[in-house]
Amino acid sequence: MSLNILIGILPALLWGVGPLIATKVGGRPIEQVMGTGYGQVIVGLIIYAFTRPSISFQEFLWPFLGGMAWSFAQFTQFSSFQKMNVSSAMPISTGLQLIEIPLCGVIFWGEWGSLDAKTIGFISIALLIIGVFSTSYVDKSVSRVKMNYKAGIPLLLIGSLGYTACSVFPRIPNASGIVGLLPQTIGMCLGAIVISFIMNGKSSVQLMKSKFTIKNGIIGLLGGLGTLAYLTSLSLNGVATSFPLTQMNVVVSTLGGLLILKEHKNRKELLFTIVGLILIVFAAVMIGRLS
């Protein structure tokens, strides 16, 4: 496996633990998003201080707008965790993004140029989608606390558009990971603060420094490193390859939900989950071979 692909997989590990940490730490969704934004921008500032890259207006604007869109998407995702559990919400979120983002890479940048590459790419995406929805299979014959899919899925659907913008916008100026990191993390942090003031008004000042906001900063510190790896992967591997590789984070989140958060699945649901995870890994490896 090439170094480019290893860089492409790294965000999956660093982002995959985020939902687990957020659920363990607790707090309101807006506190979780702001804490994550704090950690992200700290990483962005530290990396910038050591590298001092030259950033043009376009290289600042598009990653910044992508970061703003991310903050909205992250808020809707954290909100969905209160309607559904992590091991159910994350595969659905992943599946929606897997439809949108690679298509943007193929349509707008002509990635997967050959017919063979397109065939393998789209078959792999189909397998990924089957895999992520297989992991979220729910046996309706089992009596358990009911999850509110009617409220959770619209949140994930709307949020997927924000994640798509976050992935696609930095590709417009084709900024390297080092160049795009600081603008994007500034957008992430500022976007979270703006959402808080829109929703909570003056009480946002207290939320910005609450213990839950500060504790959730660890998600951002790890996520910031993941963002650097992802932006680097975009320039090395392209959108259509980079994004599907990151979505192996659903493996981390799903297994973590079961093993760490103790989210219950019966034998039938576990079988669907294992099959789904195998499909995800296989499809992601196939996509990685296209770069």
Backbone as CSV, one residue per row, in Angstrom:
resi,resn,N_x,N_y,N_z,CA_x,CA_y,CA_z,C_x,C_y,C_z
1,MET,0.854,-1.197,0.000,0.000,0.000,0.000,0.888,1.245,0.000
2,SER,0.587,2.216,-0.880,1.447,3.382,-1.035,1.282,4.359,0.121
3,LEU,2.265,5.241,0.273,2.203,6.270,1.302,1.003,7.185,1.076
4,ASN,0.682,7.488,-0.180,-0.476,8.341,-0.480,-1.760,7.748,0.089
5,ILE,-1.926,6.440,-0.049,-3.141,5.795,0.448,-3.141,5.737,1.971
6,LEU,-1.979,5.515,2.590,-1.901,5.535,4.056,-2.308,6.900,4.602
7,ILE,-1.877,7.969,3.932,-2.287,9.322,4.317,-3.798,9.465,4.142
8,GLY,-4.341,8.854,3.084,-5.774,8.933,2.827,-6.611,8.214,3.868
9,ILE,-6.056,7.157,4.482,-6.789,6.386,5.492,-6.691,7.020,6.879
10,LEU,-5.617,7.762,7.155,-5.383,8.341,8.483,-6.574,9.149,9.012
11,PRO,-7.245,9.997,8.198,-8.401,10.730,8.732,-9.493,9.816,9.270
12,ALA,-9.653,8.631,8.673,-10.688,7.714,9.137,-10.468,7.339,10.600
13,LEU,-9.211,7.132,10.971,-8.901,6.767,12.356,-9.110,7.946,13.294
14,LEU,-8.635,9.121,12.885,-8.698,10.293,13.760,-10.120,10.843,13.870
15,TRP,-10.885,10.773,12.801,-12.270,11.253,12.843,-13.219,10.219,13.448
16,GLY,-12.873,8.939,13.295,-13.773,7.886,13.754,-13.990,7.882,15.256
17,VAL,-12.986,8.348,16.012,-13.127,8.354,17.475,-13.934,9.547,17.964
18,GLY,-14.176,10.537,17.095,-14.884,11.747,17.514,-16.260,11.487,18.109
19,PRO,-17.142,10.753,17.418,-18.460,10.477,17.992,-18.404,9.739,19.309
20,LEU,-17.414,8.881,19.473,-17.274,8.126,20.725,-16.905,9.062,21.865
21,ILE,-15.942,9.950,21.604,-15.525,10.904,22.630,-16.664,11.839,22.986
22,ALA,-17.375,12.346,21.957,-18.481,13.275,22.196,-19.558,12.634,23.062
23,THR,-19.867,11.366,22.790,-20.896,10.674,23.568,-20.426,10.443,24.998
24,LYS,-19.152,10.116,25.171,-18.619,9.896,26.513,-18.540,11.191,27.320
25,VAL,-18.066,12.266,26.673,-17.894,13.542,27.371,-19.240,14.175,27.677
26,GLY,-20.173,14.099,26.711,-21.501,14.675,26.915,-21.564,16.140,26.518
27,GLY,-22.624,16.816,26.970,-22.852,18.207,26.613,-23.867,18.334,25.489
28,ARG,-24.319,19.567,25.250,-25.257,19.821,24.168,-24.523,19.747,22.825
29,PRO,-25.258,19.464,21.741,-24.599,19.409,20.427,-23.788,20.649,20.094
30,ILE,-24.291,21.830,20.456,-23.566,23.057,20.119,-22.269,23.148,20.919
31,GLU,-22.271,22.630,22.165,-21.036,22.614,22.947,-20.031,21.638,22.343
32,GLN,-20.537,20.530,21.842,-19.659,19.552,21.212,-19.031,20.119,19.939
33,VAL,-19.840,20.866,19.154,-19.321,21.451,17.914,-18.310,22.553,18.220
34,MET,-18.625,23.433,19.187,-17.692,24.512,19.508,-16.385,23.961,20.072
35,GLY,-16.477,22.963,20.942,-15.261,22.361,21.478,-14.413,21.756,20.374
36,THR,-15.087,21.077,19.443,-14.366,20.504,18.307,-13.715,21.605,17.478
37,GLY,-14.447,22.706,17.266,-13.903,23.833,16.511,-12.675,24.439,17.181
38,TYR,-12.704,24.544,18.508,-11.539,25.062,19.241,-10.303,24.207,18.966
39,GLY,-10.467,22.904,19.132,-9.333,22.010,18.927,-8.809,22.062,17.498
40,GLN,-9.744,22.139,16.525,-9.338,22.195,15.123,-8.477,23.434,14.850
41,VAL,-8.929,24.593,15.308,-8.211,25.825,14.986,-6.869,25.886,15.721
42,ILE,-6.775,25.285,16.898,-5.490,25.220,17.603,-4.476,24.453,16.760
43,VAL,-4.888,23.314,16.218,-3.995,22.538,15.358,-3.615,23.357,14.127
44,GLY,-4.616,24.033,13.527,-4.336,24.855,12.353,-3.316,25.947,12.626
45,LEU,-3.439,26.615,13.771,-2.512,27.696,14.126,-1.106,27.159,14.401
46,ILE,-1.018,26.005,15.077,0.293,25.432,15.390,1.021,25.026,14.106
47,ILE,0.294,24.339,13.216,0.917,23.907,11.954,1.331,25.118,11.131
48,TYR,0.492,26.156,11.114,0.826,27.361,10.344,2.065,28.048,10.918
49,ALA,2.159,28.091,12.252,3.293,28.763,12.892,4.619,28.110,12.521
50,PHE,4.604,26.800,12.308,5.840,26.093,11.973,6.137,26.095,10.474
51,THR,5.104,26.187,9.658,5.316,26.047,8.210,5.247,27.372,7.452
52,ARG,4.431,28.318,7.955,4.258,29.632,7.334,4.067,29.563,5.809
53,PRO,3.090,28.832,5.322,2.892,28.750,3.871,2.310,30.054,3.334
54,SER,2.562,30.329,2.077,1.947,31.469,1.399,0.531,31.062,0.997
55,ILE,-0.468,31.880,1.361,-1.866,31.550,1.098,-2.493,32.656,0.253
56,SER,-2.941,32.315,-0.942,-3.611,33.295,-1.796,-5.047,33.486,-1.330
57,PHE,-5.720,34.491,-1.884,-7.111,34.763,-1.499,-7.993,33.559,-1.781
58,GLN,-7.861,32.958,-2.970,-8.679,31.794,-3.326,-8.364,30.609,-2.422
59,GLU,-7.102,30.438,-2.091,-6.702,29.329,-1.229,-7.192,29.514,0.198
60,PHE,-7.461,30.752,0.585,-8.059,30.992,1.896,-9.572,30.855,1.834
61,LEU,-10.190,31.463,0.807,-11.646,31.565,0.736,-12.335,30.209,0.708
62,TRP,-11.932,29.336,-0.220,-12.676,28.093,-0.407,-12.520,27.117,0.750
63,PRO,-11.323,26.887,1.297,-11.245,26.050,2.494,-11.994,26.661,3.686
64,PHE,-11.958,28.011,3.809,-12.693,28.671,4.888,-14.187,28.400,4.769
65,LEU,-14.747,28.560,3.564,-16.169,28.295,3.358,-16.488,26.823,3.612
66,GLY,-15.548,25.947,3.221,-15.731,24.528,3.511,-15.785,24.264,5.002
67,GLY,-14.950,24.963,5.772,-14.956,24.819,7.223,-16.253,25.308,7.843
68,MET,-16.784,26.416,7.326,-18.074,26.918,7.809,-19.168,25.883,7.560
69,ALA,-19.162,25.280,6.361,-20.162,24.268,6.032,-20.013,23.047,6.936
70,TRP,-18.752,22.703,7.248,-18.498,21.568,8.139,-19.134,21.778,9.504
71,SER,-19.021,22.987,10.054,-19.554,23.243,11.397,-21.061,22.996,11.436
72,PHE,-21.757,23.381,10.368,-23.199,23.125,10.288,-23.468,21.626,10.210
73,ALA,-22.680,20.929,9.371,-22.859,19.484,9.232,-22.571,18.761,10.545
74,GLN,-21.530,19.198,11.240,-21.167,18.556,12.506,-22.245,18.766,13.560
75,PHE,-22.852,19.944,13.558,-23.936,20.221,14.511,-25.117,19.284,14.264
76,THR,-25.491,19.111,12.993,-26.622,18.230,12.692,-26.281,16.782,13.044
77,GLN,-25.016,16.388,12.838,-24.644,15.013,13.168,-24.674,14.778,14.671
78,PHE,-24.083,15.685,15.455,-24.137,15.543,16.910,-25.595,15.546,17.398
79,SER,-26.450,16.358,16.754,-27.871,16.388,17.127,-28.524,15.049,16.828
80,SER,-28.116,14.411,15.729,-28.715,13.120,15.364,-28.373,12.043,16.378
81,PHE,-27.222,12.159,17.055,-26.840,11.159,18.053,-27.817,11.144,19.226
82,GLN,-28.532,12.257,19.424,-29.518,12.304,20.495,-30.844,11.690,20.071
83,LYS,-31.013,11.488,18.764,-32.215,10.849,18.238,-31.974,9.359,17.964
84,MET,-30.733,9.031,17.577,-30.342,7.669,17.230,-28.997,7.400,17.894
85,ASN,-28.602,6.129,18.007,-27.288,5.888,18.590,-26.186,6.020,17.540
86,VAL,-24.943,6.058,17.989,-23.806,6.306,17.103,-23.679,5.221,16.039
87,SER,-23.822,3.958,16.443,-23.612,2.862,15.503,-24.703,2.771,14.448
88,SER,-25.815,3.480,14.620,-26.863,3.554,13.601,-26.760,4.822,12.776
89,ALA,-26.446,5.939,13.418,-26.405,7.225,12.708,-25.195,7.342,11.789
90,MET,-24.032,6.896,12.241,-22.809,7.078,11.453,-22.849,6.364,10.097
91,PRO,-23.317,5.119,10.015,-23.392,4.495,8.687,-24.314,5.232,7.725
92,ILE,-25.430,5.751,8.223,-26.352,6.491,7.358,-25.699,7.773,6.865
93,SER,-25.056,8.504,7.770,-24.345,9.721,7.393,-23.283,9.413,6.346
94,THR,-22.553,8.332,6.564,-21.500,7.932,5.638,-22.063,7.598,4.264
95,GLY,-23.150,6.833,4.230,-23.745,6.441,2.962,-24.185,7.629,2.127
96,LEU,-24.774,8.634,2.769,-25.204,9.827,2.039,-24.014,10.564,1.424
97,GLN,-22.952,10.686,2.203,-21.767,11.392,1.693,-21.080,10.610,0.585
98,LEU,-21.136,9.291,0.669,-20.492,8.461,-0.344,-21.180,8.575,-1.704
99,ILE,-22.419,8.977,-1.705,-23.116,9.226,-2.965,-22.704,10.577,-3.535
100,GLU,-22.642,11.590,-2.672,-22.486,12.971,-3.128,-21.052,13.323,-3.523
101,ILE,-20.091,13.018,-2.679,-18.752,13.580,-2.852,-17.969,12.955,-4.003
102,PRO,-17.903,11.624,-4.113,-17.189,11.083,-5.279,-17.801,11.522,-6.602
103,LEU,-19.137,11.658,-6.641,-19.779,12.127,-7.871,-19.290,13.517,-8.245
104,CYS,-19.078,14.377,-7.241,-18.541,15.716,-7.528,-17.151,15.616,-8.142
105,GLY,-16.313,14.717,-7.607,-14.975,14.550,-8.154,-14.998,14.078,-9.592
106,VAL,-15.906,13.166,-9.898,-15.998,12.629,-11.257,-16.598,13.660,-12.212
107,ILE,-17.658,14.360,-11.779,-18.376,15.297,-12.658,-17.568,16.566,-12.906
108,PHE,-17.012,17.158,-11.840,-16.373,18.467,-11.970,-14.887,18.405,-12.315
109,TRP,-14.201,17.326,-11.915,-12.755,17.262,-12.151,-12.339,16.100,-13.052
110,GLY,-13.309,15.341,-13.525,-12.994,14.269,-14.450,-12.150,13.166,-13.862
111,GLU,-12.246,12.951,-12.561,-11.485,11.886,-11.917,-12.038,10.522,-12.351
112,TRP,-11.218,9.489,-12.171,-11.529,8.151,-12.670,-11.780,8.256,-14.183
113,GLY,-10.778,8.768,-14.902,-10.960,9.132,-16.299,-11.284,7.983,-17.232
114,SER,-10.694,6.794,-17.020,-10.920,5.686,-17.947,-12.225,4.970,-17.625
115,LEU,-12.728,4.230,-18.603,-13.964,3.463,-18.406,-13.779,2.409,-17.329
116,ASP,-12.602,1.744,-17.326,-12.335,0.732,-16.301,-12.340,1.342,-14.906
117,ALA,-11.716,2.534,-14.761,-11.665,3.196,-13.455,-13.067,3.575,-12.990
118,LYS,-13.875,4.100,-13.906,-15.257,4.474,-13.548,-16.049,3.238,-13.136
119,THR,-15.866,2.137,-13.871,-16.601,0.912,-13.544,-16.231,0.407,-12.157
120,ILE,-14.926,0.306,-11.902,-14.473,-0.154,-10.580,-14.895,0.829,-9.495
121,GLY,-14.765,2.128,-9.780,-15.110,3.152,-8.790,-16.566,3.100,-8.385
122,PHE,-17.461,3.021,-9.360,-18.885,3.041,-9.040,-19.356,1.725,-8.422
123,ILE,-18.758,0.608,-8.844,-19.075,-0.662,-8.181,-18.616,-0.616,-6.721
124,SER,-17.432,-0.036,-6.489,-16.908,0.081,-5.122,-17.791,0.968,-4.266
125,ILE,-18.263,2.081,-4.832,-19.156,2.965,-4.083,-20.456,2.242,-3.743
126,ALA,-20.974,1.451,-4.708,-22.187,0.682,-4.444,-21.974,-0.285,-3.280
127,LEU,-20.800,-0.941,-3.266,-20.483,-1.855,-2.165,-20.358,-1.111,-0.841
128,LEU,-19.750,0.083,-0.895,-19.635,0.898,0.321,-21.010,1.255,0.867
129,ILE,-21.902,1.663,-0.013,-23.242,2.061,0.421,-23.988,0.870,1.018
130,ILE,-23.894,-0.292,0.343,-24.515,-1.502,0.883,-23.913,-1.822,2.259
131,GLY,-22.601,-1.685,2.349,-21.923,-1.991,3.599,-22.340,-1.104,4.751
132,VAL,-22.394,0.218,4.513,-22.704,1.120,5.619,-24.155,0.975,6.069
133,PHE,-25.061,0.677,5.131,-26.448,0.488,5.543,-26.647,-0.886,6.185
134,SER,-25.826,-1.846,5.802,-25.878,-3.145,6.465,-25.487,-3.017,7.932
135,THR,-24.503,-2.163,8.222,-24.073,-1.994,9.615,-25.161,-1.361,10.474
136,SER,-26.113,-0.648,9.853,-27.166,0.021,10.623,-28.465,-0.773,10.652
137,TYR,-28.413,-2.036,10.214,-29.615,-2.878,10.218,-30.165,-3.015,11.635
138,VAL,-31.483,-2.877,11.759,-32.158,-3.003,13.055,-33.200,-4.111,12.967
139,ASP,-33.110,-5.096,13.844,-34.083,-6.181,13.912,-35.323,-5.667,14.644
140,LYS,-36.396,-5.471,13.882,-37.608,-4.878,14.457,-38.345,-5.822,15.400
141,SER,-37.972,-7.087,15.397,-38.631,-8.046,16.292,-38.126,-7.939,17.726
142,VAL,-37.032,-7.190,17.904,-36.440,-7.051,19.240,-37.007,-5.819,19.926
143,SER,-37.417,-5.977,21.171,-37.953,-4.858,21.946,-36.805,-4.128,22.625
144,ARG,-36.669,-2.825,22.313,-35.624,-2.011,22.917,-36.063,-0.548,22.858
145,VAL,-35.276,0.309,23.462,-35.592,1.731,23.436,-35.686,2.187,21.983
146,LYS,-36.806,2.791,21.614,-37.054,3.164,20.219,-36.198,4.359,19.821
147,MET,-35.579,4.260,18.645,-34.797,5.361,18.112,-35.676,6.182,17.169
148,ASN,-35.477,7.482,17.189,-36.319,8.394,16.417,-35.705,8.630,15.040
149,TYR,-35.927,7.687,14.133,-35.372,7.804,12.781,-35.999,8.972,12.023
150,LYS,-37.288,9.239,12.267,-37.966,10.314,11.539,-37.339,11.670,11.830
151,ALA,-36.803,11.854,13.034,-36.123,13.106,13.374,-34.644,13.052,13.033
152,GLY,-34.033,11.872,13.162,-32.590,11.761,12.962,-32.155,11.771,11.518
153,ILE,-32.862,11.061,10.641,-32.435,10.960,9.244,-32.459,12.303,8.517
154,PRO,-33.513,13.155,8.685,-33.449,14.479,8.034,-32.244,15.296,8.480
155,LEU,-31.850,15.197,9.748,-30.660,15.894,10.226,-29.419,15.401,9.487
156,LEU,-29.324,14.091,9.309,-28.174,13.518,8.615,-28.176,13.892,7.133
157,LEU,-29.361,13.941,6.538,-29.475,14.296,5.118,-29.029,15.734,4.878
158,ILE,-29.512,16.652,5.699,-29.121,18.059,5.563,-27.632,18.225,5.848
159,GLY,-27.160,17.556,6.901,-25.757,17.668,7.261,-24.815,17.122,6.202
160,SER,-25.267,16.109,5.452,-24.402,15.528,4.431,-24.015,16.560,3.375
161,LEU,-24.901,17.521,3.114,-24.591,18.573,2.139,-23.442,19.450,2.648
162,GLY,-23.413,19.691,3.966,-22.323,20.473,4.544,-20.997,19.746,4.468
163,TYR,-21.013,18.437,4.737,-19.786,17.645,4.625,-19.300,17.595,3.183
164,THR,-20.244,17.539,2.236,-19.870,17.543,0.822,-19.166,18.842,0.467
165,ALA,-19.723,19.969,0.905,-19.091,21.266,0.642,-17.709,21.339,1.270
166,CYS,-17.564,20.791,2.468,-16.272,20.812,3.162,-15.215,20.040,2.386
167,SER,-15.621,18.980,1.726,-14.680,18.172,0.956,-14.395,18.754,-0.420
168,VAL,-15.424,19.328,-1.047,-15.302,19.773,-2.433,-14.683,21.168,-2.546
169,PHE,-15.064,22.087,-1.661,-14.606,23.477,-1.783,-13.084,23.622,-1.807
170,PRO,-12.324,22.948,-0.894,-10.863,23.118,-0.936,-10.225,22.614,-2.225
171,ARG,-10.942,21.755,-2.937,-10.400,21.208,-4.194,-10.457,22.249,-5.311
172,ILE,-11.308,23.273,-5.165,-11.469,24.269,-6.228,-10.147,24.987,-6.517
173,PRO,-9.438,25.525,-5.500,-8.119,26.113,-5.776,-6.996,25.083,-5.751
174,ASN,-7.360,23.808,-5.466,-6.377,22.724,-5.365,-5.277,23.065,-4.362
175,ALA,-5.692,23.614,-3.220,-4.739,23.993,-2.178,-4.151,22.747,-1.527
176,SER,-2.878,22.784,-1.214,-2.251,21.673,-0.504,-2.794,21.610,0.919
177,GLY,-2.528,20.477,1.607,-3.026,20.328,2.963,-2.503,21.403,3.906
178,ILE,-1.240,21.732,3.794,-0.639,22.749,4.663,-1.262,24.115,4.411
179,VAL,-1.503,24.445,3.145,-2.075,25.750,2.791,-3.531,25.847,3.233
180,GLY,-4.305,24.783,3.028,-5.735,24.846,3.297,-6.121,24.627,4.739
181,LEU,-5.210,24.106,5.573,-5.570,23.718,6.934,-6.030,24.893,7.780
182,LEU,-5.236,25.960,7.867,-5.605,27.071,8.734,-6.915,27.735,8.301
183,PRO,-7.091,28.067,7.025,-8.377,28.664,6.625,-9.562,27.763,6.953
184,GLN,-9.417,26.465,6.726,-10.547,25.578,6.984,-10.849,25.472,8.482
185,THR,-9.820,25.385,9.310,-10.072,25.275,10.748,-10.621,26.581,11.329
186,ILE,-10.209,27.721,10.774,-10.814,28.995,11.189,-12.298,28.988,10.854
187,GLY,-12.637,28.504,9.652,-14.043,28.406,9.265,-14.824,27.480,10.166
188,MET,-14.204,26.373,10.579,-14.870,25.424,11.470,-15.200,26.062,12.816
189,CYS,-14.219,26.744,13.375,-14.404,27.362,14.695,-15.398,28.515,14.631
190,LEU,-15.220,29.403,13.660,-16.111,30.549,13.534,-17.533,30.110,13.217
191,GLY,-17.670,29.106,12.367,-18.999,28.610,12.022,-19.739,28.097,13.240
192,ALA,-19.050,27.370,14.117,-19.675,26.853,15.332,-20.140,27.986,16.235
193,ILE,-19.331,29.031,16.352,-19.706,30.178,17.187,-20.915,30.899,16.599
194,VAL,-20.928,31.066,15.284,-22.062,31.726,14.623,-23.346,30.932,14.845
195,ILE,-23.285,29.614,14.682,-24.468,28.775,14.908,-24.966,28.933,16.332
196,SER,-24.039,28.970,17.281,-24.423,29.107,18.686,-25.155,30.424,18.940
197,PHE,-24.627,31.523,18.392,-25.276,32.815,18.621,-26.628,32.895,17.928
198,ILE,-26.760,32.257,16.764,-28.052,32.244,16.082,-29.086,31.488,16.917
199,MET,-28.664,30.381,17.515,-29.599,29.524,18.240,-29.812,29.947,19.690
200,ASN,-28.762,30.470,20.322,-28.817,30.685,21.772,-28.664,32.135,22.208
201,GLY,-28.355,33.031,21.282,-28.241,34.440,21.633,-27.152,34.704,22.644
202,LYS,-27.462,35.526,23.640,-26.470,35.944,24.621,-25.946,34.792,25.481
203,SER,-26.749,33.749,25.639,-26.296,32.616,26.461,-25.127,31.878,25.816
204,SER,-24.839,32.198,24.541,-23.717,31.558,23.855,-22.387,31.876,24.525
205,VAL,-22.299,33.041,25.171,-21.049,33.419,25.842,-20.708,32.395,26.919
206,GLN,-21.722,31.953,27.660,-21.501,30.940,28.690,-21.184,29.581,28.077
207,LEU,-21.872,29.243,26.978,-21.627,27.964,26.314,-20.213,27.884,25.760
208,MET,-19.681,29.018,25.300,-18.346,29.037,24.699,-17.261,28.639,25.689
209,LYS,-17.512,28.803,26.977,-16.496,28.469,27.976,-16.971,27.420,28.982
210,SER,-18.050,26.685,28.621,-18.543,25.651,29.527,-17.558,24.486,29.597
211,LYS,-17.669,23.701,30.642,-16.746,22.571,30.814,-16.913,21.547,29.700
212,PHE,-18.147,21.389,29.201,-18.365,20.430,28.120,-17.720,20.909,26.819
213,THR,-17.795,22.207,26.569,-17.155,22.755,25.373,-15.653,22.528,25.419
214,ILE,-15.046,22.818,26.563,-13.599,22.667,26.705,-13.178,21.203,26.586
215,LYS,-13.927,20.307,27.241,-13.577,18.885,27.203,-13.680,18.325,25.787
216,ASN,-14.659,18.802,25.023,-14.825,18.309,23.662,-13.736,18.821,22.721
217,GLY,-12.860,19.678,23.238,-11.749,20.163,22.434,-10.826,19.057,21.972
218,ILE,-10.781,17.934,22.726,-9.926,16.820,22.331,-10.348,16.266,20.978
219,ILE,-11.660,16.324,20.689,-12.148,15.845,19.388,-11.537,16.695,18.286
220,GLY,-11.482,18.004,18.526,-10.941,18.904,17.529,-9.447,18.748,17.333
221,LEU,-8.728,18.489,18.431,-7.280,18.296,18.308,-6.969,17.091,17.418
222,LEU,-7.676,15.992,17.658,-7.497,14.814,16.812,-8.042,15.076,15.407
223,GLY,-9.200,15.747,15.357,-9.814,16.038,14.066,-8.980,16.978,13.224
224,GLY,-8.274,17.912,13.885,-7.428,18.838,13.150,-6.300,18.109,12.436
225,LEU,-5.720,17.137,13.105,-4.691,16.318,12.462,-5.294,15.507,11.318
226,GLY,-6.545,15.041,11.523,-7.234,14.326,10.465,-7.534,15.221,9.273
227,THR,-7.888,16.480,9.556,-8.152,17.434,8.484,-6.894,17.708,7.669
228,LEU,-5.759,17.853,8.360,-4.489,18.052,7.658,-4.204,16.870,6.734
229,ALA,-4.395,15.659,7.250,-4.158,14.466,6.441,-5.127,14.409,5.262
230,TYR,-6.383,14.808,5.502,-7.379,14.760,4.432,-7.097,15.778,3.337
231,LEU,-6.772,17.016,3.724,-6.465,18.033,2.726,-5.224,17.645,1.917
232,THR,-4.270,16.999,2.598,-3.089,16.500,1.895,-3.485,15.401,0.915
233,SER,-4.375,14.525,1.347,-4.836,13.437,0.491,-5.596,13.959,-0.724
234,LEU,-6.366,15.051,-0.553,-7.100,15.616,-1.685,-6.169,15.991,-2.824
235,SER,-5.027,16.604,-2.456,-4.086,17.016,-3.497,-3.290,15.841,-4.055
236,LEU,-3.118,14.782,-3.239,-2.351,13.613,-3.691,-3.212,12.613,-4.462
237,ASN,-4.453,12.398,-3.968,-5.280,11.317,-4.497,-6.523,11.779,-5.242
238,GLY,-6.924,13.078,-5.079,-8.149,13.557,-5.699,-9.361,13.313,-4.820
239,VAL,-10.466,14.012,-5.126,-11.689,13.936,-4.313,-12.306,12.548,-4.363
240,ALA,-12.440,11.986,-5.569,-13.176,10.737,-5.744,-12.520,9.569,-5.015
241,THR,-11.205,9.620,-4.819,-10.500,8.570,-4.087,-10.343,8.924,-2.610
242,SER,-10.006,10.183,-2.309,-9.713,10.585,-0.933,-10.908,10.413,-0.015
243,PHE,-12.067,10.885,-0.458,-13.207,10.855,0.450,-13.653,9.445,0.807
244,PRO,-13.843,8.529,-0.169,-14.240,7.185,0.236,-13.282,6.524,1.218
245,LEU,-11.991,6.810,1.087,-11.034,6.230,2.036,-11.294,6.724,3.455
246,THR,-11.634,7.998,3.605,-11.890,8.531,4.948,-13.113,7.894,5.584
247,GLN,-14.025,7.401,4.759,-15.262,6.874,5.311,-15.109,5.506,5.946
248,MET,-13.874,5.005,5.964,-13.606,3.841,6.798,-13.728,4.216,8.275
249,ASN,-13.920,5.530,8.547,-14.159,5.937,9.939,-15.423,5.292,10.502
250,VAL,-16.326,4.866,9.610,-17.542,4.213,10.095,-17.201,2.887,10.773
251,VAL,-16.089,2.257,10.371,-15.645,1.035,11.030,-15.256,1.343,12.470
252,VAL,-14.482,2.427,12.645,-14.051,2.830,13.984,-15.251,3.201,14.845
253,SER,-16.162,4.018,14.290,-17.317,4.483,15.047,-18.271,3.345,15.398
254,THR,-18.499,2.457,14.440,-19.445,1.360,14.681,-18.915,0.393,15.722
255,LEU,-17.667,-0.038,15.561,-17.088,-0.948,16.555,-16.965,-0.271,17.915
256,GLY,-16.602,1.021,17.906,-16.506,1.750,19.166,-17.858,1.875,19.848
257,GLY,-18.903,2.093,19.060,-20.246,2.172,19.632,-20.637,0.880,20.322
258,LEU,-20.239,-0.233,19.726,-20.582,-1.534,20.303,-19.709,-1.879,21.508
259,LEU,-18.400,-1.663,21.376,-17.466,-2.122,22.403,-17.264,-1.119,23.537
260,ILE,-17.278,0.177,23.198,-16.991,1.207,24.199,-18.269,1.807,24.775
261,LEU,-19.216,2.149,23.885,-20.475,2.754,24.346,-21.512,1.712,24.740
262,LYS,-21.217,0.439,24.480,-22.087,-0.683,24.866,-23.460,-0.605,24.199
263,GLU,-23.489,-0.167,22.949,-24.737,-0.144,22.199,-25.070,-1.580,21.791
264,HIS,-26.255,-2.045,22.149,-26.588,-3.469,22.014,-27.041,-3.817,20.603
265,LYS,-26.546,-4.945,20.096,-27.045,-5.564,18.871,-27.199,-7.060,19.135
266,ASN,-28.289,-7.661,18.594,-28.430,-9.101,18.755,-27.596,-9.836,17.704
267,ARG,-27.657,-11.154,17.687,-26.784,-11.939,16.800,-27.024,-11.602,15.328
268,LYS,-28.278,-11.447,14.941,-28.602,-11.141,13.544,-28.055,-9.769,13.156
269,GLU,-28.224,-8.793,14.035,-27.729,-7.443,13.753,-26.206,-7.418,13.703
270,LEU,-25.566,-8.190,14.579,-24.099,-8.265,14.556,-23.597,-8.886,13.248
271,LEU,-24.324,-9.901,12.748,-23.943,-10.519,11.483,-23.999,-9.506,10.347
272,PHE,-25.090,-8.722,10.292,-25.207,-7.681,9.277,-24.083,-6.653,9.429
273,THR,-23.746,-6.322,10.672,-22.698,-5.336,10.931,-21.339,-5.845,10.441
274,ILE,-21.013,-7.097,10.742,-19.727,-7.659,10.321,-19.633,-7.719,8.803
275,VAL,-20.703,-8.171,8.152,-20.718,-8.218,6.684,-20.544,-6.818,6.112
276,GLY,-21.238,-5.851,6.704,-21.138,-4.470,6.232,-19.741,-3.915,6.355
277,LEU,-19.086,-4.179,7.473,-17.732,-3.682,7.683,-16.741,-4.326,6.712
278,ILE,-16.927,-5.604,6.427,-16.061,-6.277,5.449,-16.222,-5.635,4.074
279,LEU,-17.468,-5.342,3.684,-17.720,-4.691,2.390,-17.070,-3.311,2.335
280,ILE,-17.150,-2.569,3.449,-16.575,-1.220,3.495,-15.069,-1.276,3.290
281,VAL,-14.405,-2.152,4.013,-12.945,-2.252,3.907,-12.544,-2.699,2.502
282,PHE,-13.228,-3.707,1.969,-12.900,-4.201,0.633,-13.086,-3.112,-0.425
283,ALA,-14.215,-2.402,-0.357,-14.490,-1.368,-1.346,-13.506,-0.206,-1.229
284,ALA,-13.169,0.163,0.008,-12.222,1.260,0.192,-10.850,0.908,-0.378
285,VAL,-10.424,-0.357,-0.212,-9.144,-0.793,-0.774,-9.188,-0.746,-2.301
286,MET,-10.308,-1.160,-2.890,-10.452,-1.124,-4.346,-10.378,0.302,-4.862
287,ILE,-11.022,1.241,-4.182,-10.975,2.646,-4.582,-9.560,3.177,-4.452
288,GLY,-8.879,2.776,-3.376,-7.510,3.229,-3.176,-6.582,2.803,-4.293
289,ARG,-6.864,1.671,-4.924,-6.019,1.166,-5.997,-6.205,1.958,-7.293
290,LEU,-7.241,2.828,-7.333,-7.478,3.628,-8.544,-6.555,4.829,-8.624
291,SER,-5.931,5.231,-7.496,-5.112,6.443,-7.500,-3.747,6.177,-8.115
